[in-house]
Amino acid sequence: MLQLSIGPAHSWEVDFRATDSIILNGQPFAWDIVALGGGRYHVLHKGKSYTAELLAADYEAKTFVLRLNGQRIELQAKDRFDRLLDQMGLSNAAAAKVNELKAPMPGLIVDIRVQPGQAVQKGDPLLVLEAMKMENILKAPADGVVSSVKVELRANVQKGQVLVQFT
């Protein structure tokens, strides 16, 4: 079960465990979805048509940027372990010890937004990684100072490759 949220005001419990349906806030969620390619989808729900496009995905931070009928939406996904860490006040403990950013998937570096010596805050954009025709903004996992950028613009990277180091 996941918790999806758009800021602190809007939150939903989503259960994908059922093989033939999705449960949203304890109720069945009926929809039809067709992949159009390039991260774009057509969705039918309760007789209404929606166009959806995945603009960016940060799988490590579990954040996603969508465009739904022209409106930009940023989603944060939390599984039961993330919620438990939040309840225990430990959600930032792991991020505080991060001293490098690794590629979450193979792809192409299409933008570098930081340089050595630059101070960054958690969530600041560092690099843009293009993978499967989608641009993924890789963000700082914690506050820190960039000690080195280990990739160049237009470089192909592999999953797990160190991209940025912090002091």
Summary of the structure (lengths in Angstrom):
residues: 167
radius of gyration: 17.8
end to end distance: 35.9
largest distance: 53.4
contacts: 447
relative contact order: 0.15
helix: 8%
strand: 54%
